[in-house]
Amino acid sequence: MAGVSSPGARPSATHAQGQIVHASCVAWNQRGLLITGTSGSGKSTLALSLMGHGARLVADDRVNLRLEAGSVVARAAPNLAGLIEARGIGLLWAEPLQSTRLIAVVDLDRVETERLPPNREIHLLGRRLGLLYRVEGPHFAPALMQFLKAGRRDPDHTG
């Protein structure tokens, strides 16, 4: 089984049917975004920002990934379901989404340098998902929400 190939999403445990990663996950209309990065990189902060724009919390800190019906599905670790860390405030309750199908990964350890970046991919559990890098600026969370809602145009498209 292929693992996570992004440095910020190292698996903390691998199981026969999936793996647990140190990450956060939010979703919009069953379109999930896995947020990876080293400790202190802002995973929970970005998840909270996306929740402020209407996304639903799936998991914070530890995310269970499983392959279901050909898709990578994310769930919270049972003892952390409905909790998200807010630095300086504490653990906050949120109504969690039970599970979601992942469509992309945001790697907070890498900074996007391209104005119109190419389509990138990452392999999780043998499946290809979109890969986005951190963008500096106040538009990052709203842009990710729009990405979750409607996707993005292929940068190679010439029409």
Summary of the structure (lengths in Angstrom):
residues: 159
radius of gyration: 14.7
end to end distance: 38.2
largest distance: 48.7
contacts: 488
relative contact order: 0.22
helix: 17%
strand: 46%
